[in-house]
Amino acid sequence: MRENRTETLVGAVVLAAALGFGIYAAQAAGFGSNAQGYDLTASFRSVEGITSGTDIRLAGVKIGQISDLTLNPDTFRADVTLSFAGGVAIPNDSAVAIASEGVLGGSFVEIVPGGSLDNFAPGEEIEDTQGAISLISLLLKFVTGDSDSQ
């Protein structure tokens, strides 16, 4: 009888730990968050280096992620849906750029905040965008001595 009680207690502890880990993993993945988030859109010439799930950062802090990338057949630009966490207000004169973590690092989307007192409403488009800069293109310009800035 004593062994059954010990086994039941150990089983309950293992089950509670597994449940706690599951809740933690769901929160880390963004499921069931209390704060309601919102989406904005942006159109880029090049989205090289980013995919769905890429971090969106403001001052180095993750504030959201890319939820969708599609090619616009009319403009031949990449339309991006940016999903922000609730409680993060972005001024409506802000810019968005694809930045690199370093020479060999990955890419992320950076929000460059503006000074407006008005904020983007959910679903609006950020018009001031800067696409990915290709390292190979920069090296070719350096090697060939091409100083034309385009």
KETIKOL-411323 format. One record per atom (N, C-alpha, C): y negated, z negated, x; residue number from 1; residue in one letter. Coordinates in Angstrom, 2 decimals, m for minus. Last residue first. Example, Ala and Ser with C-alpha at 12.3 -4.5 7.8 and 13.67 -1.06 7.14 Angstrom:
KETIKOL-411323
    north       up     east  num  residu
     2.25    m7.08    12.85    2       S
     1.06    m7.14    13.67    2       S
    m0.03    m7.87    12.90    2       S
     5.69    m7.80    13.19    1       A
     4.50    m7.80    12.30    1       A
     3.30    m7.80    13.20    1       A
end
This chain:
KETIKOL-411323
    north       up     east  num  residu
   m54.04    56.04    22.77  150       Q
   m53.90    56.67    21.46  150       Q
   m53.69    55.65    20.42  150       Q
   m55.61    56.53    25.76  149       S
   m55.19    55.50    24.81  149       S
   m55.19    56.11    23.42  149       S
   m54.75    58.05    28.72  148       D
   m55.20    58.28    27.35  148       D
   m54.71    57.16    26.47  148       D
   m53.78    57.87    31.24  147       S
   m54.69    56.80    30.83  147       S
   m55.24    57.01    29.42  147       S
   m50.93    58.41    32.97  146       D
   m51.61    58.83    31.74  146       D
   m52.48    57.68    31.24  146       D
   m49.34    57.98    35.14  145       G
   m50.78    57.85    35.32  145       G
   m51.58    58.30    34.11  145       G
   m46.64    57.91    34.99  144       T
   m47.26    59.24    35.02  144       T
   m48.77    59.17    35.23  144       T
   m46.21    55.13    34.99  143       V
   m45.62    55.95    36.04  143       V
   m46.31    57.30    36.14  143       V
   m47.58    54.29    32.66  142       F
   m47.92    53.73    33.96  142       F
   m47.43    54.64    35.09  142       F
   m46.29    55.75    30.67  141       K
   m47.73    55.94    30.86  141       K
   m48.15    55.42    32.24  141       K
   m43.72    54.66    30.98  140       L
   m43.95    56.08    31.24  140       L
   m45.42    56.37    31.45  140       L
   m44.20    52.01    30.17  139       L
   m43.79    52.29    31.55  139       L
   m44.00    53.75    31.90  139       L
   m44.83    52.44    27.45  138       L
   m45.82    51.85    28.36  138       L
   m45.47    52.13    29.82  138       L
   m42.40    53.47    26.55  137       S
   m43.62    54.29    26.48  137       S
   m44.70    53.75    27.42  137       S
   m40.76    51.24    26.96  136       I
   m40.49    52.47    27.70  136       I
   m41.71    53.39    27.69  136       I
   m41.75    49.42    25.13  135       L
   m41.88    49.13    26.55  135       L
   m41.67    50.38    27.39  135       L
   m43.52    50.19    22.25  134       S
   m42.34    50.50    23.04  134       S
   m42.60    50.24    24.52  134       S
   m44.67    48.01    19.92  133       I
   m45.09    48.77    21.10  133       I
   m43.86    48.96    21.97  133       I
   m44.57    48.03    16.38  132       A
   m43.95    47.67    17.66  132       A
   m44.47    48.58    18.77  132       A
   m47.75    48.08    14.60  131       G
   m46.31    48.27    14.79  131       G
   m45.85    47.84    16.16  131       G
   m49.98    46.25    12.87  130       Q
   m49.77    46.83    14.19  130       Q
   m48.28    46.88    14.43  130       Q
   m52.07    46.31     9.94  129       T
   m50.79    46.15    10.62  129       T
   m50.80    46.79    11.99  129       T
   m53.80    45.53     7.31  128       D
   m54.05    45.55     8.74  128       D
   m52.75    45.25     9.48  128       D
   m52.84    45.11     4.71  127       E
   m53.15    46.47     5.15  127       E
   m53.37    46.60     6.65  127       E
   m50.57    43.52     2.87  126       I
   m51.37    43.30     4.08  126       I
   m51.60    44.68     4.67  126       I
   m50.51    43.51    m0.65  125       E
   m50.16    44.19     0.59  125       E
   m51.13    43.81     1.71  125       E
   m49.15    41.08    m3.03  124       E
   m50.19    41.93    m2.46  124       E
   m49.73    42.52    m1.13  124       E
   m47.21    39.27    m3.88  123       G
   m47.02    40.68    m4.17  123       G
   m48.06    41.61    m3.58  123       G
   m49.36    36.49    m4.40  122       P
   m47.99    37.01    m4.28  122       P
   m47.91    38.48    m4.70  122       P
   m52.56    36.94    m2.84  121       A
   m51.77    36.56    m4.01  121       A
   m50.37    37.12    m3.83  121       A
   m54.14    35.76     0.08  120       F
   m53.33    36.78    m0.57  120       F
   m52.62    36.18    m1.77  120       F
   m57.21    33.84    m0.35  119       N
   m55.86    34.05     0.17  119       N
   m55.18    35.19    m0.56  119       N
   m60.57    33.35     0.77  118       D
   m59.64    33.78    m0.26  118       D
   m58.30    34.11     0.38  118       D
   m62.03    32.92     2.99  117       L
   m61.71    31.73     2.20  117       L
   m60.74    32.05     1.06  117       L
   m61.26    34.60     6.05  116       S
   m61.62    34.61     4.64  116       S
   m61.24    33.29     3.97  116       S
   m60.57    35.01     8.67  115       G
   m61.47    33.90     8.36  115       G
   m61.86    33.80     6.91  115       G
   m57.08    35.65     9.40  114       G
   m58.49    36.01     9.33  114       G
   m59.32    34.79     8.97  114       G
   m54.28    35.23    11.58  113       P
   m55.09    34.84    10.43  113       P
   m56.54    35.30    10.54  113       P
   m51.75    37.17    12.23  112       V
   m53.02    36.86    12.90  112       V
   m54.00    36.53    11.78  112       V
   m48.35    36.70    12.30  111       I
   m49.51    36.73    11.42  111       I
   m50.73    36.32    12.23  111       I
   m45.75    38.54    13.73  110       E
   m46.80    37.55    13.93  110       E
   m47.93    37.77    12.93  110       E
   m42.34    38.88    13.82  109       V
   m43.55    39.32    13.14  109       V
   m44.57    38.20    13.24  109       V
   m40.48    39.49    16.85  108       F
   m40.78    38.72    15.65  108       F
   m42.05    39.28    15.04  108       F
   m37.84    40.41    19.13  107       S
   m39.12    40.63    18.46  107       S
   m39.25    39.71    17.26  107       S
   m36.42    38.95    22.14  106       G
   m36.40    39.62    20.85  106       G
   m37.79    39.79    20.28  106       G
   m36.97    39.51    25.70  105       G
   m36.76    38.72    24.48  105       G
   m36.75    39.57    23.24  105       G
   m37.65    40.69    28.02  104       L
   m36.27    40.86    27.59  104       L
   m35.96    40.13    26.29  104       L
   m40.40    40.10    28.00  103       V
   m39.93    41.41    28.43  103       V
   m38.52    41.67    27.93  103       V
   m40.99    38.25    24.93  102       G
   m41.07    38.44    26.37  102       G
   m40.52    39.81    26.72  102       G
   m41.05    38.37    22.24  101       E
   m40.98    37.04    22.85  101       E
   m41.08    37.10    24.37  101       E
   m43.37    40.62    20.75  100       S
   m42.15    40.39    21.53  100       S
   m42.21    39.01    22.15  100       S
   m44.49    41.48    17.42   99       A
   m44.69    40.98    18.77   99       A
   m43.34    40.74    19.45   99       A
   m46.08    43.25    15.05   98       I
   m44.75    43.02    15.58   98       I
   m44.93    42.67    17.05   98       I
   m48.58    41.78    12.96   97       A
   m48.19    42.58    14.11   97       A
   m46.75    42.26    14.50   97       A
   m51.11    41.60    10.52   96       V
   m49.71    41.34    10.84   96       V
   m49.29    42.31    11.95   96       V
   m54.16    39.90     9.68   95       A
   m53.43    41.05    10.20   95       A
   m51.99    40.63    10.47   95       A
   m56.20    38.74     6.92   94       S
   m55.30    38.55     8.05   94       S
   m54.65    39.86     8.44   94       S
   m57.78    38.51     4.75   93       D
   m58.23    39.44     5.78   93       D
   m57.39    39.30     7.05   93       D
   m56.79    36.54     3.05   92       N
   m56.60    37.94     2.68   92       N
   m57.22    38.96     3.64   92       N
   m54.89    33.90     4.62   91       P
   m56.19    34.50     4.26   91       P
   m56.05    36.00     4.03   91       P
   m52.04    32.48     3.23   90       I
   m52.49    33.44     4.24   90       I
   m53.82    34.03     3.79   90       I
   m50.56    29.35     2.86   89       A
   m51.53    30.31     2.31   89       A
   m52.05    31.18     3.44   89       A
   m47.67    27.78     2.29   88       V
   m48.35    28.49     3.37   88       V
   m49.25    29.55     2.75   88       V
   m46.30    26.76     0.14   87       G
   m47.26    25.88     0.80   87       G
   m47.99    26.52     1.96   87       G
   m43.13    28.31     0.64   86       G
   m44.15    27.76    m0.23   86       G
   m45.07    26.84     0.55   86       G
   m42.67    30.88     3.09   85       A
   m42.32    29.59     2.51   85       A
   m43.47    29.12     1.63   85       A
   m42.57    34.42     2.48   84       F
   m43.19    33.23     3.05   84       F
   m42.70    31.98     2.35   84       F
   m41.33    37.49     3.30   83       S
   m41.11    36.34     2.42   83       S
   m41.61    35.08     3.12   83       S
   m42.33    40.77     3.31   82       L
   m42.42    39.52     4.07   82       L
   m42.29    38.36     3.09   82       L
   m41.05    43.92     3.37   81       T
   m41.32    42.80     2.48   81       T
   m41.24    41.52     3.29   81       T
   m42.27    47.00     4.55   80       V
   m41.64    45.72     4.87   80       V
   m42.03    44.69     3.82   80       V
   m41.85    50.38     5.06   79       D
   m42.40    49.37     4.16   79       D
   m41.58    48.09     4.33   79       D
   m42.58    52.61     7.54   78       A
   m41.63    51.57     7.15   78       A
   m42.35    50.55     6.27   78       A
   m43.54    55.97     6.69   77       R
   m43.79    54.68     7.32   77       R
   m42.75    53.70     6.82   77       R
   m43.71    58.36     5.35   76       F
   m42.89    58.28     6.56   76       F
   m43.20    57.05     7.38   76       F
   m44.87    58.61     2.90   75       T
   m45.77    58.37     4.03   75       T
   m45.04    58.39     5.37   75       T
   m42.68    59.22     1.24   74       D
   m43.96    59.92     1.06   74       D
   m44.86    59.79     2.28   74       D
   m40.53    57.57     1.80   73       P
   m40.38    59.01     2.02   73       P
   m41.68    59.80     1.86   73       P
   m40.52    54.68     3.56   72       N
   m41.26    55.30     2.47   72       N
   m41.21    56.82     2.69   72       N
   m37.71    52.79     4.29   71       L
   m38.52    53.93     4.72   71       L
   m39.19    54.53     3.50   71       L
   m37.63    49.20     4.26   70       T
   m37.29    50.50     3.69   70       T
   m38.21    51.57     4.25   70       T
   m36.54    45.94     4.52   69       L
   m37.14    47.05     5.27   69       L
   m36.69    48.35     4.61   69       L
   m36.86    42.54     3.48   68       D
   m36.47    43.91     3.19   68       D
   m37.23    44.90     4.06   68       D
   m37.55    40.05     4.44   67       S
   m36.48    40.11     3.46   67       S
   m36.03    41.54     3.16   67       S
   m38.45    38.26     7.26   66       I
   m38.44    39.59     6.66   66       I
   m37.27    39.64     5.68   66       I
   m39.64    34.88     6.71   65       Q
   m38.77    35.87     7.32   65       Q
   m38.88    37.20     6.59   65       Q
   m41.75    32.05     7.63   64       G
   m41.04    32.93     6.70   64       G
   m40.12    33.87     7.45   64       G
   m42.89    30.61     9.57   63       I
   m43.38    30.36     8.21   63       I
   m42.69    31.23     7.18   63       I
   m42.51    29.15    12.68   62       K
   m41.87    30.00    11.69   62       K
   m42.36    29.61    10.29   62       K
   m45.22    29.06    14.90   61       V
   m44.40    28.30    13.97   61       V
   m43.82    29.25    12.92   61       V
   m47.04    30.47    16.42   60       G
   m45.76    30.13    17.02   60       G
   m44.80    29.37    16.12   60       G
   m49.10    31.04    14.69   59       A
   m49.35    30.09    15.77   59       A
   m48.05    29.60    16.39   59       A
   m46.68    32.07    12.60   58       L
   m48.12    31.86    12.64   58       L
   m48.36    30.76    13.64   58       L
   m44.01    34.40    12.15   57       R
   m44.61    33.23    12.78   57       R
   m46.13    33.26    12.69   57       R
   m41.02    35.33    10.75   56       I
   m42.46    35.54    10.64   56       I
   m43.09    34.26    11.18   56       I
   m37.86    36.48    12.03   55       D
   m38.85    35.42    11.79   55       D
   m40.25    35.98    11.62   55       D
   m35.64    38.67    10.32   54       T
   m36.50    38.41    11.48   54       T
   m37.57    37.38    11.10   54       T
   m34.33    39.36     8.00   53       G
   m34.04    38.05     8.57   53       G
   m34.87    37.71     9.80   53       G
   m33.97    42.76     8.71   52       S
   m34.02    41.73     7.67   52       S
   m33.58    40.41     8.30   52       S
   m35.44    43.38    11.96   51       T
   m34.50    43.66    10.88   51       T
   m34.72    42.63     9.78   51       T
   m37.16    44.83    14.77   50       I
   m37.03    43.83    13.71   50       I
   m36.06    44.33    12.64   50       I
   m37.18    46.92    16.63   49       G
   m36.89    45.57    17.10   49       G
   m36.79    44.52    16.01   49       G
   m39.60    48.95    15.19   48       E
   m38.57    48.85    16.22   48       E
   m38.42    47.39    16.67   48       E
   m41.16    49.85    13.19   47       V
   m40.64    48.48    13.07   47       V
   m39.51    48.26    14.08   47       V
   m44.09    51.77    13.05   46       S
   m42.81    51.55    13.72   46       S
   m42.41    50.08    13.57   46       S
   m46.10    51.75    11.15   45       R
   m45.74    53.03    11.76   45       R
   m44.37    52.92    12.41   45       R
   m45.73    49.73     8.19   44       F
   m45.83    49.88     9.65   44       F
   m45.47    51.30    10.07   44       F
   m47.02    47.90     5.55   43       S
   m46.51    49.21     5.94   43       S
   m46.78    49.42     7.43   43       S
   m46.13    45.02     3.62   42       A
   m46.92    45.65     4.68   42       A
   m46.24    46.96     5.04   42       A
   m46.25    42.46     1.08   41       T
   m45.73    43.69     1.66   41       T
   m46.67    44.18     2.75   41       T
   m45.10    39.12     0.33   40       L
   m46.19    40.08     0.55   40       L
   m45.55    41.33     1.13   40       L
   m43.73    36.57    m1.78   39       D
   m43.58    37.77    m0.96   39       D
   m44.90    38.52    m0.85   39       D
   m43.21    32.99    m1.70   38       Y
   m43.77    34.20    m2.27   38       Y
   m43.62    35.34    m1.28   38       Y
   m41.49    29.89    m2.66   37       G
   m42.08    30.84    m1.73   37       G
   m42.66    32.04    m2.46   37       G
   m41.65    26.61    m3.71   36       Q
   m41.48    27.98    m4.16   36       Q
   m42.20    28.90    m3.18   36       Q
   m39.94    23.91    m2.31   35       A
   m41.20    24.65    m2.38   35       A
   m40.92    26.10    m2.74   35       A
   m37.27    23.16    m2.17   34       N
   m38.10    22.64    m3.25   34       N
   m39.38    23.45    m3.42   34       N
   m34.54    25.38    m1.64   33       S
   m35.73    24.69    m1.15   33       S
   m36.60    24.28    m2.33   33       S
   m32.05    26.62    m2.07   32       G
   m32.39    25.40    m2.78   32       G
   m33.60    24.68    m2.25   32       G
   m31.61    28.02     1.13   31       F
   m31.16    27.91    m0.26   31       F
   m31.61    26.59    m0.84   31       F
   m32.18    28.21     3.80   30       G
   m33.27    28.45     2.86   30       G
   m32.86    28.39     1.41   30       G
   m30.46    27.45     5.73   29       A
   m30.45    28.87     5.40   29       A
   m31.52    29.21     4.37   29       A
   m30.84    24.74     5.69   28       A
   m31.26    25.47     6.89   28       A
   m31.32    26.96     6.63   28       A
   m29.64    24.16     3.22   27       Q
   m31.08    23.96     3.39   27       Q
   m31.61    24.72     4.59   27       Q
   m26.97    24.77     3.82   26       A
   m27.66    25.49     2.75   26       A
   m29.17    25.35     2.87   26       A
   m26.44    22.91     5.84   25       A
   m26.37    24.34     6.14   25       A
   m27.10    25.16     5.08   25       A
   m26.69    20.49     4.37   24       Y
   m27.57    20.77     5.51   24       Y
   m27.61    22.27     5.82   24       Y
   m24.55    20.80     2.58   23       I
   m25.92    20.69     2.07   23       I
   m26.92    21.01     3.17   23       I
   m22.39    20.83     4.42   22       G
   m22.64    21.96     3.53   22       G
   m24.05    21.96     2.98   22       G
   m22.59    18.27     5.53   21       F
   m22.79    19.43     6.38   21       F
   m23.09    20.66     5.54   21       F
   m21.98    16.73     3.24   20       G
   m23.29    16.60     3.90   20       G
   m23.59    17.79     4.79   20       G
   m19.32    17.56     2.84   19       L
   m20.32    17.82     1.81   19       L
   m21.74    17.74     2.40   19       L
   m18.14    16.54     5.17   18       A
   m18.11    17.98     4.90   18       A
   m19.16    18.36     3.86   18       A
   m18.58    13.80     4.79   17       A
   m19.17    14.47     5.96   17       A
   m19.22    15.98     5.73   17       A
   m17.05    13.38     2.48   16       A
   m18.49    13.13     2.44   16       A
   m19.20    13.83     3.61   16       A
   m14.48    13.96     3.51   15       L
   m15.03    14.76     2.42   15       L
   m16.54    14.59     2.32   15       L
   m14.23    11.88     5.39   14       V
   m14.19    13.28     5.84   14       V
   m14.80    14.19     4.78   14       V
   m14.31     9.68     3.65   13       V
   m15.33     9.81     4.70   13       V
   m15.39    11.25     5.18   13       V
   m12.02    10.13     2.11   12       A
   m13.33    10.10     1.46   12       A
   m14.45    10.29     2.48   12       A
   m10.04     9.91     4.08   11       G
   m10.21    11.17     3.37   11       G
   m11.57    11.25     2.70   11       G
   m10.33     7.19     4.71   10       V
   m10.59     8.19     5.74   10       V
   m10.83     9.56     5.08   10       V
    m9.54     6.09     2.21    9       L
   m10.87     5.83     2.75    9       L
   m11.25     6.86     3.81    9       L
    m6.90     6.99     2.05    8       T
    m7.86     7.37     1.02    8       T
    m9.28     7.19     1.51    8       T
    m5.79     5.68     4.26    7       E
    m5.79     7.14     4.20    7       E
    m6.80     7.64     3.17    7       E
    m6.14     3.01     3.44    6       T
    m6.79     3.50     4.67    6       T
    m6.88     5.02     4.66    6       T
    m4.50     2.96     1.16    5       R
    m5.92     2.64     1.03    5       R
    m6.69     3.16     2.24    5       R
    m2.01     3.53     2.31    4       N
    m2.59     4.44     1.32    4       N
    m4.08     4.22     1.15    4       N
    m1.61     1.24     3.89    3       E
    m1.76     2.54     4.53    3       E
    m2.38     3.56     3.57    3       E
    m1.26    m0.76     1.94    2       R
    m2.40    m0.86     2.86    2       R
    m2.67     0.48     3.53    2       R
     1.19     0.00     0.83    1       M
     0.00     0.00     0.00    1       M
    m1.25     0.00     0.87    1       M
end
